[in-house]
Amino acid sequence: MLDDNERPSDIPDGALPHEPSAYDDVSGFEDEQIDASLTDDLFALFEDGKTYAQAEIAFQKSRGNFAANRTKKAIYLGLGAFGVFHLALIACTLGVVIALAQLVGPWIATAIVTAALLIVGFILLELLKSRIDEIRNAFSDKTDD
């Protein structure tokens, strides 16, 4: 802080450090009555809340549309990948049949590959059934105590 005797070097002699402005005049402020009432404030608050809610709804709609669009594209890509993997498994199966055909003959090779695929398929179905039963039991009303 500066003492009353000291003045900063950048303020010329005779100049006030702060020039008075219209904002400095507070005379008569106590006599003015504020026109805004509590109901006006409540209506303004309600309008602000309504505007905020509308903006939030619009934002959430745009987020939902974005997510739906991206989900749709992800599903298409997933189905495409599933199709390509399916074709790869068909090619692998055909290759195994051709390779076994040279060793045991074409009919026995086809039977071996078919039996192996059926066994794997039934194992996967049993695993699926057990998972579905776990889900069903989780939502059933029975309690096995």
FINUMI-762777 format. One record per residue (C-alpha): y, x, z; residue number from 1. Coordinates in steps of 0.5 Angstrom, whole numbers, plus 500, padded with zeros to 3 digits. Layout:
N
north / east / up / seq
Y / X / Z / NUM
...
//
This chain:
145
north / east / up / seq
500 / 500 / 500 / 1
507 / 502 / 499 / 2
512 / 502 / 504 / 3
519 / 498 / 504 / 4
522 / 505 / 502 / 5
517 / 507 / 497 / 6
517 / 505 / 490 / 7
512 / 506 / 484 / 8
515 / 511 / 479 / 9
513 / 506 / 473 / 10
518 / 501 / 476 / 11
525 / 502 / 474 / 12
531 / 502 / 479 / 13
533 / 495 / 480 / 14
527 / 491 / 477 / 15
523 / 487 / 481 / 16
515 / 489 / 481 / 17
514 / 482 / 479 / 18
518 / 477 / 475 / 19
519 / 470 / 477 / 20
516 / 465 / 473 / 21
515 / 458 / 472 / 22
508 / 458 / 476 / 23
512 / 461 / 482 / 24
516 / 455 / 483 / 25
512 / 451 / 488 / 26
518 / 447 / 491 / 27
517 / 439 / 491 / 28
510 / 440 / 490 / 29
508 / 437 / 497 / 30
512 / 431 / 494 / 31
508 / 430 / 488 / 32
502 / 425 / 488 / 33
496 / 427 / 485 / 34
494 / 421 / 480 / 35
487 / 423 / 479 / 36
483 / 418 / 484 / 37
476 / 419 / 487 / 38
473 / 414 / 482 / 39
477 / 418 / 476 / 40
473 / 424 / 478 / 41
466 / 420 / 479 / 42
467 / 417 / 472 / 43
469 / 424 / 469 / 44
463 / 427 / 473 / 45
458 / 421 / 470 / 46
461 / 423 / 463 / 47
459 / 430 / 464 / 48
452 / 429 / 466 / 49
451 / 424 / 461 / 50
454 / 429 / 456 / 51
449 / 435 / 459 / 52
443 / 430 / 459 / 53
444 / 429 / 451 / 54
445 / 436 / 450 / 55
439 / 437 / 454 / 56
435 / 432 / 450 / 57
437 / 435 / 444 / 58
435 / 442 / 446 / 59
428 / 440 / 448 / 60
427 / 436 / 442 / 61
429 / 442 / 438 / 62
424 / 446 / 442 / 63
419 / 441 / 441 / 64
420 / 441 / 433 / 65
419 / 448 / 433 / 66
413 / 449 / 437 / 67
410 / 443 / 433 / 68
411 / 447 / 427 / 69
409 / 453 / 429 / 70
403 / 450 / 432 / 71
401 / 447 / 425 / 72
402 / 453 / 422 / 73
397 / 457 / 427 / 74
392 / 451 / 426 / 75
392 / 453 / 418 / 76
391 / 460 / 419 / 77
386 / 459 / 424 / 78
382 / 454 / 420 / 79
383 / 459 / 414 / 80
380 / 465 / 419 / 81
374 / 461 / 420 / 82
373 / 459 / 413 / 83
373 / 467 / 411 / 84
369 / 468 / 417 / 85
364 / 463 / 415 / 86
363 / 466 / 408 / 87
362 / 473 / 411 / 88
356 / 470 / 415 / 89
354 / 467 / 409 / 90
354 / 473 / 406 / 91
351 / 477 / 412 / 92
345 / 472 / 412 / 93
344 / 473 / 404 / 94
344 / 480 / 405 / 95
339 / 480 / 411 / 96
334 / 475 / 406 / 97
335 / 480 / 400 / 98
333 / 486 / 405 / 99
327 / 482 / 408 / 100
325 / 480 / 401 / 101
323 / 487 / 399 / 102
319 / 488 / 406 / 103
315 / 481 / 407 / 104
317 / 477 / 400 / 105
322 / 472 / 399 / 106
319 / 466 / 402 / 107
317 / 469 / 409 / 108
324 / 473 / 409 / 109
328 / 466 / 408 / 110
323 / 463 / 414 / 111
325 / 469 / 418 / 112
332 / 468 / 417 / 113
332 / 461 / 418 / 114
328 / 461 / 424 / 115
333 / 466 / 427 / 116
339 / 462 / 426 / 117
336 / 456 / 429 / 118
334 / 459 / 435 / 119
341 / 462 / 436 / 120
344 / 455 / 434 / 121
340 / 452 / 439 / 122
342 / 457 / 445 / 123
349 / 456 / 443 / 124
348 / 448 / 443 / 125
345 / 449 / 450 / 126
351 / 453 / 453 / 127
355 / 448 / 450 / 128
352 / 442 / 453 / 129
352 / 446 / 460 / 130
359 / 447 / 459 / 131
360 / 440 / 458 / 132
356 / 438 / 464 / 133
361 / 442 / 468 / 134
367 / 439 / 465 / 135
364 / 432 / 466 / 136
362 / 433 / 473 / 137
369 / 436 / 475 / 138
372 / 429 / 473 / 139
366 / 425 / 476 / 140
367 / 420 / 482 / 141
360 / 422 / 485 / 142
360 / 428 / 490 / 143
354 / 432 / 491 / 144
354 / 434 / 498 / 145
//
